[in-house]
Amino acid sequence: MVFVGTFAYNTTTMTLQELNQSQKKVKQLLRRKRVLEALNLLHKLASAAGDYHLVEQQEQLVTAYGYMLQYVAKGVHDPKR
């Protein structure tokens, strides 16, 4: 196991270079407003880290995002949007 800052990941699963590339990809996806794809990539990173707390947090983000999409589809007014 290797620790990068506070992020530990399994070296047999992902190299530091792959981790950095994935981080850049997440940022690119978010800049392009491709939130669900970014969340899916984050899930892969959290799983590769073997940190189930991160996986749980990522799943909560997906759930919250799903609710937001449902509210938008129903036409619910969001004054903070």
C-alpha positions in Angstrom: 0.0 0.0 0.0 1.3 3.5 -0.9 0.2 6.7 0.7 -0.1 9.9 -1.4 -1.1 12.7 0.9 -3.9 11.1 2.8 -4.9 8.8 -0.1 -3.7 5.3 0.1 -4.0 3.0 -2.9 -3.1 -0.6 -3.7 0.1 -0.5 -5.9 -0.9 -3.7 -7.7 -4.1 -2.0 -8.9 -3.0 1.5 -9.8 0.3 3.2 -10.3 1.0 6.8 -9.2 1.0 7.9 -12.8 -2.4 6.2 -13.4 -3.7 7.9 -10.3 -2.6 11.3 -11.5 -4.1 10.7 -15.0 -7.4 9.7 -13.4 -7.4 12.8 -11.3 -6.9 15.0 -14.4 -9.6 13.1 -16.2 -12.1 13.7 -13.3 -11.3 17.4 -13.5 -11.7 17.5 -17.3 -15.1 15.7 -17.0 -16.3 18.1 -14.4 -15.2 21.1 -16.5 -17.2 19.6 -19.4 -20.2 19.2 -17.0 -20.1 15.4 -17.4 -20.8 14.8 -13.7 -22.0 11.2 -13.8 -18.9 10.1 -15.7 -16.7 11.9 -13.2 -18.6 10.2 -10.4 -18.1 6.8 -12.0 -14.4 7.4 -12.3 -14.3 8.4 -8.7 -15.9 5.1 -7.8 -13.2 3.3 -9.6 -10.5 5.3 -7.7 -12.2 4.7 -4.4 -12.5 1.0 -5.0 -8.9 0.8 -6.1 -7.9 2.5 -2.9 -9.6 -0.2 -1.0 -11.1 2.5 1.3 -14.7 1.6 1.9 -15.3 5.0 3.5 -14.4 6.7 0.2 -16.6 4.2 -1.7 -19.5 5.0 0.6 -19.0 8.7 0.2 -18.9 8.4 -3.5 -22.1 6.4 -3.5 -23.8 9.1 -1.4 -22.7 11.6 -4.1 -24.2 9.5 -6.8 -27.5 9.2 -4.9 -27.6 13.0 -4.2 -26.9 13.7 -7.9 -29.6 11.3 -8.9 -32.1 13.2 -6.7 -31.0 16.5 -8.2 -31.6 15.1 -11.7 -35.1 13.9 -10.7 -35.9 17.4 -9.3 -34.8 19.1 -12.5 -36.8 16.6 -14.6 -39.9 17.3 -12.5 -39.4 21.1 -12.9 -38.8 21.8 -9.2 -37.7 25.4 -8.8 -34.3 25.8 -7.1 -33.6 29.4 -6.1 -29.8 28.5 -5.6 -29.4 27.1 -9.1 
